[in-house]
């Protein structure tokens, strides 16, 4: 199963988002050692080998062979999503067609997070909708 925070502490491994410094150590080490995750993990210092491999999956191959992206959405993709969502509403096929770099399922998942964030922002600003 998943490690507890205490288990991560035993290995001096951080949890949560990667810092810019950790990511830079990862990039530099990957250039030197390729996919030798043991050496890359040793260079990163603050993450487990599993965390390093997972980070690599997110950041080393952000596009699939058909040109679709994986991983974090870029600011440009987010803006395309917002514009397309305003135009097409919940028609995720049309929204995905406008975004171009994401699948219908990725767009739908992104929409759930986006709408949830809008709801939280409205609550924080006292606008009950």
C-alpha positions as protocol buffer text, in pm:
chain_id: "A"
residue {
  index: 1
  type: UNK
  ca { x: 0 y: 0 z: 0 }
}
residue {
  index: 2
  type: UNK
  ca { x: 90 y: 366 z: 23 }
}
residue {
  index: 3
  type: UNK
  ca { x: 355 y: 485 z: 265 }
}
residue {
  index: 4
  type: UNK
  ca { x: 259 y: 689 z: 568 }
}
residue {
  index: 5
  type: UNK
  ca { x: 423 y: 1026 z: 635 }
}
residue {
  index: 6
  type: UNK
  ca { x: 617 y: 857 z: 916 }
}
residue {
  index: 7
  type: UNK
  ca { x: 761 y: 600 z: 673 }
}
residue {
  index: 8
  type: UNK
  ca { x: 869 y: 880 z: 439 }
}
residue {
  index: 9
  type: UNK
  ca { x: 1040 y: 1053 z: 734 }
}
residue {
  index: 10
  type: UNK
  ca { x: 1234 y: 735 z: 812 }
}
residue {
  index: 11
  type: UNK
  ca { x: 1394 y: 760 z: 466 }
}
residue {
  index: 12
  type: UNK
  ca { x: 1436 y: 1139 z: 490 }
}
residue {
  index: 13
  type: UNK
  ca { x: 1194 y: 1171 z: 198 }
}
residue {
  index: 14
  type: UNK
  ca { x: 964 y: 1467 z: 151 }
}
residue {
  index: 15
  type: UNK
  ca { x: 602 y: 1441 z: 48 }
}
residue {
  index: 16
  type: UNK
  ca { x: 391 y: 1678 z: -159 }
}
residue {
  index: 17
  type: UNK
  ca { x: 488 y: 1903 z: -448 }
}
residue {
  index: 18
  type: UNK
  ca { x: 843 y: 1903 z: -575 }
}
residue {
  index: 19
  type: UNK
  ca { x: 1039 y: 2223 z: -518 }
}
residue {
  index: 20
  type: UNK
  ca { x: 1215 y: 2396 z: -807 }
}
residue {
  index: 21
  type: UNK
  ca { x: 1548 y: 2292 z: -654 }
}
residue {
  index: 22
  type: UNK
  ca { x: 1447 y: 1925 z: -634 }
}
residue {
  index: 23
  type: UNK
  ca { x: 1322 y: 1932 z: -993 }
}
residue {
  index: 24
  type: UNK
  ca { x: 1647 y: 2093 z: -1112 }
}
residue {
  index: 25
  type: UNK
  ca { x: 1854 y: 1826 z: -931 }
}
residue {
  index: 26
  type: UNK
  ca { x: 1631 y: 1565 z: -1095 }
}
residue {
  index: 27
  type: UNK
  ca { x: 1679 y: 1715 z: -1444 }
}
residue {
  index: 28
  type: UNK
  ca { x: 2057 y: 1749 z: -1405 }
}
residue {
  index: 29
  type: UNK
  ca { x: 2094 y: 1398 z: -1268 }
}
residue {
  index: 30
  type: UNK
  ca { x: 1870 y: 1248 z: -1538 }
}
residue {
  index: 31
  type: UNK
  ca { x: 2091 y: 1410 z: -1803 }
}
residue {
  index: 32
  type: UNK
  ca { x: 2395 y: 1247 z: -1642 }
}
residue {
  index: 33
  type: UNK
  ca { x: 2255 y: 906 z: -1547 }
}
residue {
  index: 34
  type: UNK
  ca { x: 1956 y: 852 z: -1776 }
}
residue {
  index: 35
  type: UNK
  ca { x: 1708 y: 604 z: -1630 }
}
residue {
  index: 36
  type: UNK
  ca { x: 1941 y: 479 z: -1359 }
}
residue {
  index: 37
  type: UNK
  ca { x: 1687 y: 570 z: -1089 }
}
residue {
  index: 38
  type: UNK
  ca { x: 1915 y: 463 z: -805 }
}
residue {
  index: 39
  type: UNK
  ca { x: 2174 y: 726 z: -903 }
}
residue {
  index: 40
  type: UNK
  ca { x: 1911 y: 990 z: -984 }
}
residue {
  index: 41
  type: UNK
  ca { x: 1746 y: 929 z: -645 }
}
residue {
  index: 42
  type: UNK
  ca { x: 2084 y: 965 z: -472 }
}
residue {
  index: 43
  type: UNK
  ca { x: 2138 y: 1301 z: -649 }
}
residue {
  index: 44
  type: UNK
  ca { x: 1788 y: 1431 z: -571 }
}
residue {
  index: 45
  type: UNK
  ca { x: 1846 y: 1338 z: -202 }
}
residue {
  index: 46
  type: UNK
  ca { x: 1498 y: 1429 z: -71 }
}
residue {
  index: 47
  type: UNK
  ca { x: 1277 y: 1174 z: -251 }
}
residue {
  index: 48
  type: UNK
  ca { x: 1238 y: 797 z: -268 }
}
residue {
  index: 49
  type: UNK
  ca { x: 1317 y: 601 z: -583 }
}
residue {
  index: 50
  type: UNK
  ca { x: 944 y: 547 z: -640 }
}
residue {
  index: 51
  type: UNK
  ca { x: 881 y: 922 z: -614 }
}
residue {
  index: 52
  type: UNK
  ca { x: 1165 y: 988 z: -860 }
}
residue {
  index: 53
  type: UNK
  ca { x: 1026 y: 737 z: -1112 }
}
residue {
  index: 54
  type: UNK
  ca { x: 675 y: 882 z: -1078 }
}
residue {
  index: 55
  type: UNK
  ca { x: 816 y: 1233 z: -1128 }
}
residue {
  index: 56
  type: UNK
  ca { x: 996 y: 1109 z: -1439 }
}
residue {
  index: 57
  type: UNK
  ca { x: 672 y: 970 z: -1582 }
}
residue {
  index: 58
  type: UNK
  ca { x: 506 y: 1310 z: -1541 }
}
residue {
  index: 59
  type: UNK
  ca { x: 785 y: 1527 z: -1673 }
}
residue {
  index: 60
  type: UNK
  ca { x: 993 y: 1326 z: -1919 }
}
residue {
  index: 61
  type: UNK
  ca { x: 722 y: 1225 z: -2164 }
}
residue {
  index: 62
  type: UNK
  ca { x: 454 y: 1494 z: -2156 }
}
residue {
  index: 63
  type: UNK
  ca { x: 318 y: 1400 z: -2500 }
}
residue {
  index: 64
  type: UNK
  ca { x: 192 y: 1075 z: -2645 }
}
residue {
  index: 65
  type: UNK
  ca { x: 271 y: 956 z: -2997 }
}
residue {
  index: 66
  type: UNK
  ca { x: -49 y: 1117 z: -3131 }
}
residue {
  index: 67
  type: UNK
  ca { x: 48 y: 1463 z: -2999 }
}
residue {
  index: 68
  type: UNK
  ca { x: -179 y: 1460 z: -2695 }
}
residue {
  index: 69
  type: UNK
  ca { x: -29 y: 1580 z: -2368 }
}
residue {
  index: 70
  type: UNK
  ca { x: -10 y: 1405 z: -2031 }
}
residue {
  index: 71
  type: UNK
  ca { x: 63 y: 1559 z: -1693 }
}
residue {
  index: 72
  type: UNK
  ca { x: 8 y: 1915 z: -1578 }
}
residue {
  index: 73
  type: UNK
  ca { x: -192 y: 2151 z: -1793 }
}
residue {
  index: 74
  type: UNK
  ca { x: -7 y: 2450 z: -1936 }
}
residue {
  index: 75
  type: UNK
  ca { x: -142 y: 2804 z: -1890 }
}
residue {
  index: 76
  type: UNK
  ca { x: -221 y: 2810 z: -2262 }
}
residue {
  index: 77
  type: UNK
  ca { x: -420 y: 2486 z: -2239 }
}
residue {
  index: 78
  type: UNK
  ca { x: -610 y: 2621 z: -1937 }
}
residue {
  index: 79
  type: UNK
  ca { x: -702 y: 2938 z: -2126 }
}
residue {
  index: 80
  type: UNK
  ca { x: -812 y: 2736 z: -2431 }
}
residue {
  index: 81
  type: UNK
  ca { x: -1021 y: 2520 z: -2196 }
}
residue {
  index: 82
  type: UNK
  ca { x: -1191 y: 2821 z: -2033 }
}
residue {
  index: 83
  type: UNK
  ca { x: -1270 y: 2980 z: -2372 }
}
residue {
  index: 84
  type: UNK
  ca { x: -1401 y: 2651 z: -2514 }
}
residue {
  index: 85
  type: UNK
  ca { x: -1604 y: 2577 z: -2199 }
}
residue {
  index: 86
  type: UNK
  ca { x: -1771 y: 2919 z: -2225 }
}
residue {
  index: 87
  type: UNK
  ca { x: -1854 y: 2844 z: -2591 }
}
residue {
  index: 88
  type: UNK
  ca { x: -1960 y: 2480 z: -2568 }
}
residue {
  index: 89
  type: UNK
  ca { x: -2063 y: 2423 z: -2206 }
}
residue {
  index: 90
  type: UNK
  ca { x: -2056 y: 2055 z: -2106 }
}
residue {
  index: 91
  type: UNK
  ca { x: -2000 y: 1924 z: -2459 }
}
residue {
  index: 92
  type: UNK
  ca { x: -1658 y: 1778 z: -2368 }
}
residue {
  index: 93
  type: UNK
  ca { x: -1597 y: 1646 z: -2720 }
}
residue {
  index: 94
  type: UNK
  ca { x: -1620 y: 1998 z: -2861 }
}
residue {
  index: 95
  type: UNK
  ca { x: -1417 y: 2145 z: -2574 }
}
residue {
  index: 96
  type: UNK
  ca { x: -1145 y: 1882 z: -2632 }
}
residue {
  index: 97
  type: UNK
  ca { x: -1149 y: 1959 z: -3006 }
}
residue {
  index: 98
  type: UNK
  ca { x: -1081 y: 2327 z: -2927 }
}
residue {
  index: 99
  type: UNK
  ca { x: -807 y: 2249 z: -2672 }
}
residue {
  index: 100
  type: UNK
  ca { x: -650 y: 2005 z: -2925 }
}
residue {
  index: 101
  type: UNK
  ca { x: -384 y: 1861 z: -2688 }
}
residue {
  index: 102
  type: UNK
  ca { x: -617 y: 1676 z: -2446 }
}
residue {
  index: 103
  type: UNK
  ca { x: -868 y: 1393 z: -2469 }
}
residue {
  index: 104
  type: UNK
  ca { x: -1237 y: 1424 z: -2388 }
}
residue {
  index: 105
  type: UNK
  ca { x: -1179 y: 1240 z: -2058 }
}
residue {
  index: 106
  type: UNK
  ca { x: -886 y: 1467 z: -1965 }
}
residue {
  index: 107
  type: UNK
  ca { x: -1102 y: 1773 z: -2041 }
}
residue {
  index: 108
  type: UNK
  ca { x: -1389 y: 1635 z: -1831 }
}
residue {
  index: 109
  type: UNK
  ca { x: -1153 y: 1566 z: -1537 }
}
residue {
  index: 110
  type: UNK
  ca { x: -1002 y: 1912 z: -1570 }
}
residue {
  index: 111
  type: UNK
  ca { x: -1351 y: 2061 z: -1577 }
}
residue {
  index: 112
  type: UNK
  ca { x: -1441 y: 1893 z: -1247 }
}
residue {
  index: 113
  type: UNK
  ca { x: -1136 y: 2049 z: -1080 }
}
residue {
  index: 114
  type: UNK
  ca { x: -1195 y: 2385 z: -1249 }
}
residue {
  index: 115
  type: UNK
  ca { x: -1561 y: 2402 z: -1147 }
}
residue {
  index: 116
  type: UNK
  ca { x: -1479 y: 2291 z: -793 }
}
residue {
  index: 117
  type: UNK
  ca { x: -1219 y: 2570 z: -772 }
}
residue {
  index: 118
  type: UNK
  ca { x: -1474 y: 2826 z: -898 }
}
residue {
  index: 119
  type: UNK
  ca { x: -1718 y: 2708 z: -632 }
}
residue {
  index: 120
  type: UNK
  ca { x: -1458 y: 2740 z: -355 }
}
residue {
  index: 121
  type: UNK
  ca { x: -1355 y: 3086 z: -478 }
}
residue {
  index: 122
  type: UNK
  ca { x: -1718 y: 3199 z: -478 }
}
residue {
  index: 123
  type: UNK
  ca { x: -1764 y: 3068 z: -120 }
}
residue {
  index: 124
  type: UNK
  ca { x: -1448 y: 3246 z: -3 }
}
residue {
  index: 125
  type: UNK
  ca { x: -1569 y: 3571 z: -158 }
}
residue {
  index: 126
  type: UNK
  ca { x: -1908 y: 3532 z: 5 }
}
residue {
  index: 127
  type: UNK
  ca { x: -2097 y: 3477 z: -320 }
}
residue {
  index: 128
  type: UNK
  ca { x: -2330 y: 3189 z: -249 }
}
residue {
  index: 129
  type: UNK
  ca { x: -2449 y: 3058 z: -584 }
}
